[in-house]
Amino acid sequence: MRKEYYIFLDNTGIRDFFSLIDEIPYSKKLNILEKLNKIYDTSSINKALNDYEMNYYRLHRVRLNIIENVLKGLCQKYFIKNNF
C-alpha cells in the first residue's frame, strides 16, 4: 500500500505530511487523502496539511479518530478562501 500512497501523491501534487505519522497505516493515509481529493483542490489540501502540522500535530498527540474531520474542516476553510 505504501507504493500506491506515493504514486497517488506524485500524481496529485499533494505534499507528504503523513510520513511524519507512523501510527497511521498507509491504507488509512491514502484513504483520507483520496476522500479529500474528491472534494477539494490540491492547494486547499496542502494548506490544510500545513495548518494541521503547525497547529495540531506539533502541539497535540495524533488523535486518529479525529484527524480526518479536522483536515476536512481545514480544507473547507482554505477552499472557501481560494474560491471567493
C-alpha positions as CSV (number, residue, x, y, z in Angstrom):
1,M,0.0,0.0,0.0
2,R,3.0,2.3,0.5
3,K,3.7,2.3,-3.2
4,E,0.1,3.2,-4.0
5,Y,0.3,6.0,-1.5
6,Y,3.4,7.6,-3.0
7,I,2.1,7.1,-6.6
8,F,-1.1,9.0,-5.5
9,L,1.0,11.8,-4.0
10,D,3.1,12.1,-7.1
11,N,0.1,12.1,-9.4
12,T,-1.9,14.7,-7.4
13,G,0.9,17.0,-6.1
14,I,-0.3,16.6,-2.6
15,R,2.5,17.0,0.0
16,D,3.6,14.1,2.0
17,F,2.7,15.2,5.5
18,F,1.5,11.7,6.7
19,S,5.0,10.3,6.5
20,L,5.6,12.0,9.9
21,I,2.9,9.9,11.5
22,D,3.9,6.3,11.9
23,E,0.8,5.4,13.8
24,I,-1.4,5.6,10.7
25,P,-1.1,2.7,8.2
26,Y,-0.6,3.7,4.6
27,S,-4.0,2.4,3.6
28,K,-5.6,4.9,6.0
29,K,-3.3,7.7,4.9
30,L,-4.3,7.0,1.3
31,N,-8.0,6.7,2.1
32,I,-8.0,10.1,3.9
33,L,-6.2,11.9,1.1
34,E,-8.4,10.3,-1.6
35,K,-11.5,11.4,0.1
36,L,-10.2,14.9,0.5
37,N,-9.0,15.0,-3.2
38,K,-12.5,14.1,-4.4
39,I,-13.9,17.3,-2.8
40,Y,-11.1,19.8,-2.6
41,D,-8.3,21.1,-4.8
42,T,-4.7,20.3,-4.2
43,S,-3.9,23.8,-3.0
44,S,-6.6,23.7,-0.3
45,I,-5.4,20.2,0.8
46,N,-1.8,21.2,1.0
47,K,-2.7,24.4,3.0
48,A,-4.8,22.3,5.4
49,L,-1.9,19.8,5.8
50,N,0.5,22.7,6.6
51,D,-2.0,24.2,9.1
52,Y,-2.5,20.8,10.7
53,E,1.2,20.3,11.1
54,M,1.8,23.7,12.5
55,N,-1.2,24.0,14.8
56,Y,-2.3,20.5,15.7
57,Y,0.4,17.9,15.1
58,R,3.2,19.7,16.9
59,L,1.1,20.7,19.9
60,H,-1.1,17.6,20.4
61,R,-0.7,13.9,20.2
62,V,-2.1,12.5,17.0
63,R,-5.7,11.5,17.5
64,L,-6.6,9.0,14.8
65,N,-10.3,9.3,15.4
66,I,-10.5,13.0,14.6
67,I,-7.6,13.6,12.1
68,E,-9.9,13.2,9.1
69,N,-12.5,15.5,10.4
70,V,-10.0,18.2,11.3
71,L,-8.5,18.0,7.9
72,K,-11.9,18.3,6.2
73,G,-12.6,21.4,8.2
74,L,-9.3,22.9,7.3
75,C,-9.7,22.1,3.7
76,Q,-13.2,23.7,3.7
77,K,-11.7,26.8,5.2
78,Y,-9.0,27.1,2.6
79,F,-11.3,26.1,-0.3
80,I,-13.6,28.9,0.5
81,K,-10.7,31.4,0.8
82,N,-9.3,30.2,-2.6
83,N,-12.7,30.5,-4.4
84,F,-14.1,33.8,-3.0
